[in-house]
Amino acid sequence: MNNLVEPAKSPCLLLRSSRVNESGLCGDEMAAKGKLTISIDLALAWAVWDTLTAEDLRLAETAERPICAALIELFDRYEIPATWAIVAALLDEASAKSRPGGASCWYAPDIIDRLFHAKVVHEIGGHGGRHVEFGKLTASEVQQDLEFAQAVHHAHALPLTSFVFPRNSIGHLDLLAEAGLRTFRGLDIGWFSSAARTSRLAGRAANFVDKALPIAPSSVAPVKRGALVEIPSSMLLLGRNGPRRVILPAVSRAKLRMGLARARRAGGIFHLWFHPSNFYYRRDEQLATLTCLLELAAEEASCGRIELRTLGRRAARVSIAVVAGPRRLGSKRTAKASSP
């Protein structure tokens, strides 16, 4: 694919070569085994349904699919699975009919089909029915959204055991558990979290500063939340529009390397997350940044230094009732479903 950046000259190769000895074995830091988990919020125009602009519609229609194709190709190249949390309405054509812009902004079965035909077995998770903020809704409103999501997932033989809250607005965990969900993505953990508790503005400012500096992201661990397992997140791969464009790619790539190394040393999880829309601007540069991480992670995994697991498989390691792994459409691929 023309838009992908070939890894041959990646700065990660220099890091990799220093960790392999003359016999071809990995270096001396073999004691701890870290984990890499990647979760992706797939929503297209549903992500901004209540603040929609003409530019949002244009990008959802023209940029999202090529980006998803490039991401899937990268994951295939490095054989790394991810959890793709999808807005259920993307598979409900009726939901798109009353929305502005082209139907392809709101309805995307082709993207889900591409995921199913990928070489790597990805996990399909939930991102709500129509991308509403659970933390701001009543129990009955959340119940209605979950029932819609369940119906859509069931109609398409999709699992619904892992969940990413729209806009990370966490709420009504009891209803998630009643709906059969077993795990959800938590919030980013880091020094900036305390600022977020002070005010939203302070939290956003601290988060921006954190992303602009070569500070190692946190290594996280699963947390039991009643019948659910929370997997906190370590780092958002920021988009490159607006003020965020001043953040140097070299800093982002350093943070990714440090996050993976920190998780490996601690035996914890480096949990990266993003939206395909985070690649709308400076796409090739963003893909090169992700390539840097995937290349390094693939090498580390081949040496047995890290594990590559989806949200569902990560939660399955916790000793409570959790999902045993994602299931794929089609009998010939179902047998592989427990591998990510």
TAURFEN-V800145 format. One record per backbone hydrogen bond with DSSP energy under -0.5 kcal/mol. CO is the residue of the C=O (numbers start at 1). NH is the residue of the N-H. E is the energy in kcal/mol with one decimal. If there is no record, write none. Layout:
[[CO & NH & E] [CO & NH & E]]
This chain:
[[1 & 4 & -1.4] [4 & 6 & -0.6] [6 & 9 & -0.6] [7 & 10 & -2.1] [10 & 13 & -1.6] [11 & 14 & -0.6] [11 & 15 & -1.1] [12 & 16 & -2.6] [13 & 17 & -2.7] [14 & 18 & -1.2] [16 & 19 & -2.0] [17 & 20 & -0.9] [19 & 27 & -1.8] [21 & 24 & -2.2] [25 & 21 & -2.8] [28 & 30 & -0.7] [32 & 34 & -0.6] [34 & 307 & -2.1] [35 & 270 & -3.1] [36 & 309 & -1.9] [37 & 272 & -2.1] [38 & 83 & -2.7] [39 & 274 & -1.4] [40 & 42 & -0.8] [40 & 85 & -2.8] [41 & 43 & -0.7] [41 & 276 & -0.6] [42 & 87 & -1.8] [43 & 46 & -1.8] [44 & 47 & -1.5] [45 & 48 & -1.5] [46 & 49 & -1.2] [48 & 51 & -1.6] [53 & 57 & -1.8] [54 & 58 & -2.2] [55 & 59 & -2.5] [56 & 60 & -2.4] [57 & 61 & -2.0] [58 & 62 & -2.3] [59 & 63 & -2.5] [59 & 64 & -1.4] [63 & 67 & -1.8] [64 & 68 & -2.7] [65 & 69 & -2.6] [66 & 70 & -2.1] [67 & 71 & -2.7] [68 & 72 & -2.7] [69 & 73 & -2.1] [70 & 74 & -2.1] [71 & 75 & -2.6] [72 & 76 & -2.2] [73 & 77 & -2.5] [74 & 78 & -2.0] [75 & 79 & -0.7] [75 & 80 & -2.0] [76 & 79 & -0.5] [82 & 84 & -0.6] [82 & 123 & -2.3] [83 & 40 & -3.0] [83 & 85 & -0.8] [84 & 86 & -0.7] [84 & 125 & -2.5] [85 & 42 & -2.9] [86 & 88 & -0.5] [86 & 127 & -1.9] [87 & 90 & -2.1] [88 & 91 & -2.4] [89 & 92 & -1.8] [90 & 108 & -2.4] [91 & 93 & -0.6] [92 & 95 & -1.0] [92 & 96 & -0.7] [93 & 96 & -0.8] [93 & 97 & -0.7] [94 & 97 & -0.6] [96 & 99 & -1.5] [102 & 105 & -1.7] [103 & 106 & -1.7] [103 & 107 & -2.2] [105 & 45 & -2.2] [108 & 111 & -0.8] [108 & 112 & -1.3] [109 & 113 & -2.5] [110 & 114 & -1.9] [111 & 115 & -1.8] [112 & 116 & -1.9] [113 & 117 & -1.5] [115 & 118 & -1.3] [120 & 122 & -1.0] [123 & 84 & -3.1] [123 & 125 & -0.6] [125 & 86 & -2.1] [126 & 164 & -2.6] [128 & 88 & -2.5] [128 & 127 & -0.6] [129 & 89 & -2.1] [132 & 134 & -0.8] [133 & 136 & -1.7] [134 & 137 & -1.4] [138 & 142 & -2.3] [139 & 143 & -2.6] [140 & 144 & -1.9] [141 & 145 & -2.0] [142 & 146 & -2.8] [143 & 147 & -2.4] [144 & 148 & -1.9] [145 & 149 & -2.3] [146 & 150 & -3.0] [147 & 151 & -2.2] [148 & 152 & -2.2] [149 & 153 & -2.7] [150 & 154 & -2.7] [151 & 155 & -2.3] [152 & 156 & -1.3] [153 & 158 & -3.3] [154 & 157 & -1.5] [161 & 182 & -3.2] [161 & 183 & -1.9] [162 & 126 & -3.1] [163 & 185 & -2.0] [165 & 168 & -2.5] [166 & 169 & -1.8] [168 & 170 & -1.3] [169 & 135 & -0.9] [172 & 175 & -0.6] [172 & 176 & -1.4] [173 & 177 & -2.3] [174 & 178 & -2.1] [175 & 179 & -1.6] [176 & 181 & -2.2] [177 & 180 & -1.5] [182 & 229 & -1.7] [183 & 163 & -1.7] [184 & 231 & -2.6] [187 & 233 & -1.3] [189 & 218 & -0.7] [190 & 193 & -1.8] [191 & 194 & -0.8] [192 & 196 & -1.5] [193 & 197 & -1.2] [194 & 198 & -0.6] [195 & 198 & -0.8] [195 & 199 & -1.6] [199 & 203 & -2.3] [200 & 204 & -2.4] [201 & 205 & -2.3] [202 & 206 & -2.5] [203 & 207 & -2.3] [204 & 208 & -2.0] [205 & 209 & -2.3] [206 & 210 & -2.4] [207 & 211 & -2.1] [208 & 212 & -1.4] [209 & 213 & -0.8] [210 & 213 & -0.8] [210 & 215 & -0.5] [213 & 215 & -2.5] [220 & 269 & -2.4] [221 & 232 & -0.6] [223 & 230 & -3.3] [225 & 228 & -2.0] [228 & 225 & -3.1] [229 & 184 & -2.1] [230 & 223 & -2.5] [230 & 232 & -0.6] [231 & 186 & -2.0] [233 & 189 & -1.9] [234 & 218 & -0.5] [235 & 273 & -2.1] [236 & 238 & -1.1] [241 & 244 & -1.2] [242 & 245 & -1.9] [243 & 246 & -1.7] [244 & 247 & -1.4] [248 & 251 & -0.8] [248 & 252 & -1.9] [249 & 253 & -2.7] [250 & 254 & -2.0] [251 & 255 & -2.5] [252 & 256 & -2.0] [253 & 257 & -2.2] [254 & 258 & -2.8] [255 & 217 & -0.6] [255 & 259 & -2.6] [256 & 260 & -2.1] [257 & 261 & -2.4] [258 & 262 & -2.6] [259 & 263 & -2.0] [260 & 264 & -2.1] [261 & 265 & -2.5] [262 & 266 & -2.1] [263 & 267 & -1.3] [263 & 268 & -1.9] [268 & 35 & -2.1] [269 & 220 & -2.7] [269 & 271 & -0.7] [270 & 37 & -2.2] [270 & 272 & -0.7] [271 & 234 & -2.8] [271 & 235 & -1.8] [272 & 39 & -2.2] [273 & 237 & -2.2] [274 & 41 & -2.1] [275 & 278 & -1.9] [276 & 279 & -2.0] [277 & 280 & -1.6] [282 & 286 & -2.4] [283 & 287 & -2.8] [284 & 288 & -2.1] [285 & 289 & -1.7] [286 & 290 & -2.3] [287 & 291 & -2.6] [288 & 292 & -1.8] [289 & 293 & -1.3] [290 & 294 & -2.6] [291 & 295 & -2.9] [292 & 296 & -1.6] [293 & 297 & -3.1] [294 & 298 & -2.6] [295 & 299 & -1.8] [296 & 300 & -2.7] [297 & 301 & -2.8] [298 & 302 & -2.1] [299 & 303 & -1.2] [300 & 305 & -2.6] [300 & 306 & -0.7] [301 & 304 & -1.4] [305 & 34 & -1.7] [307 & 36 & -2.7] [307 & 309 & -0.6] [310 & 314 & -2.3] [311 & 315 & -2.5] [312 & 316 & -1.4] [314 & 317 & -1.3] [315 & 318 & -1.7] [318 & 320 & -2.4] [320 & 322 & -0.7] [330 & 333 & -1.1] [330 & 334 & -1.3] [331 & 335 & -0.8] [333 & 336 & -1.5] [334 & 337 & -1.9] [336 & 339 & -2.1] [340 & 310 & -0.9]]
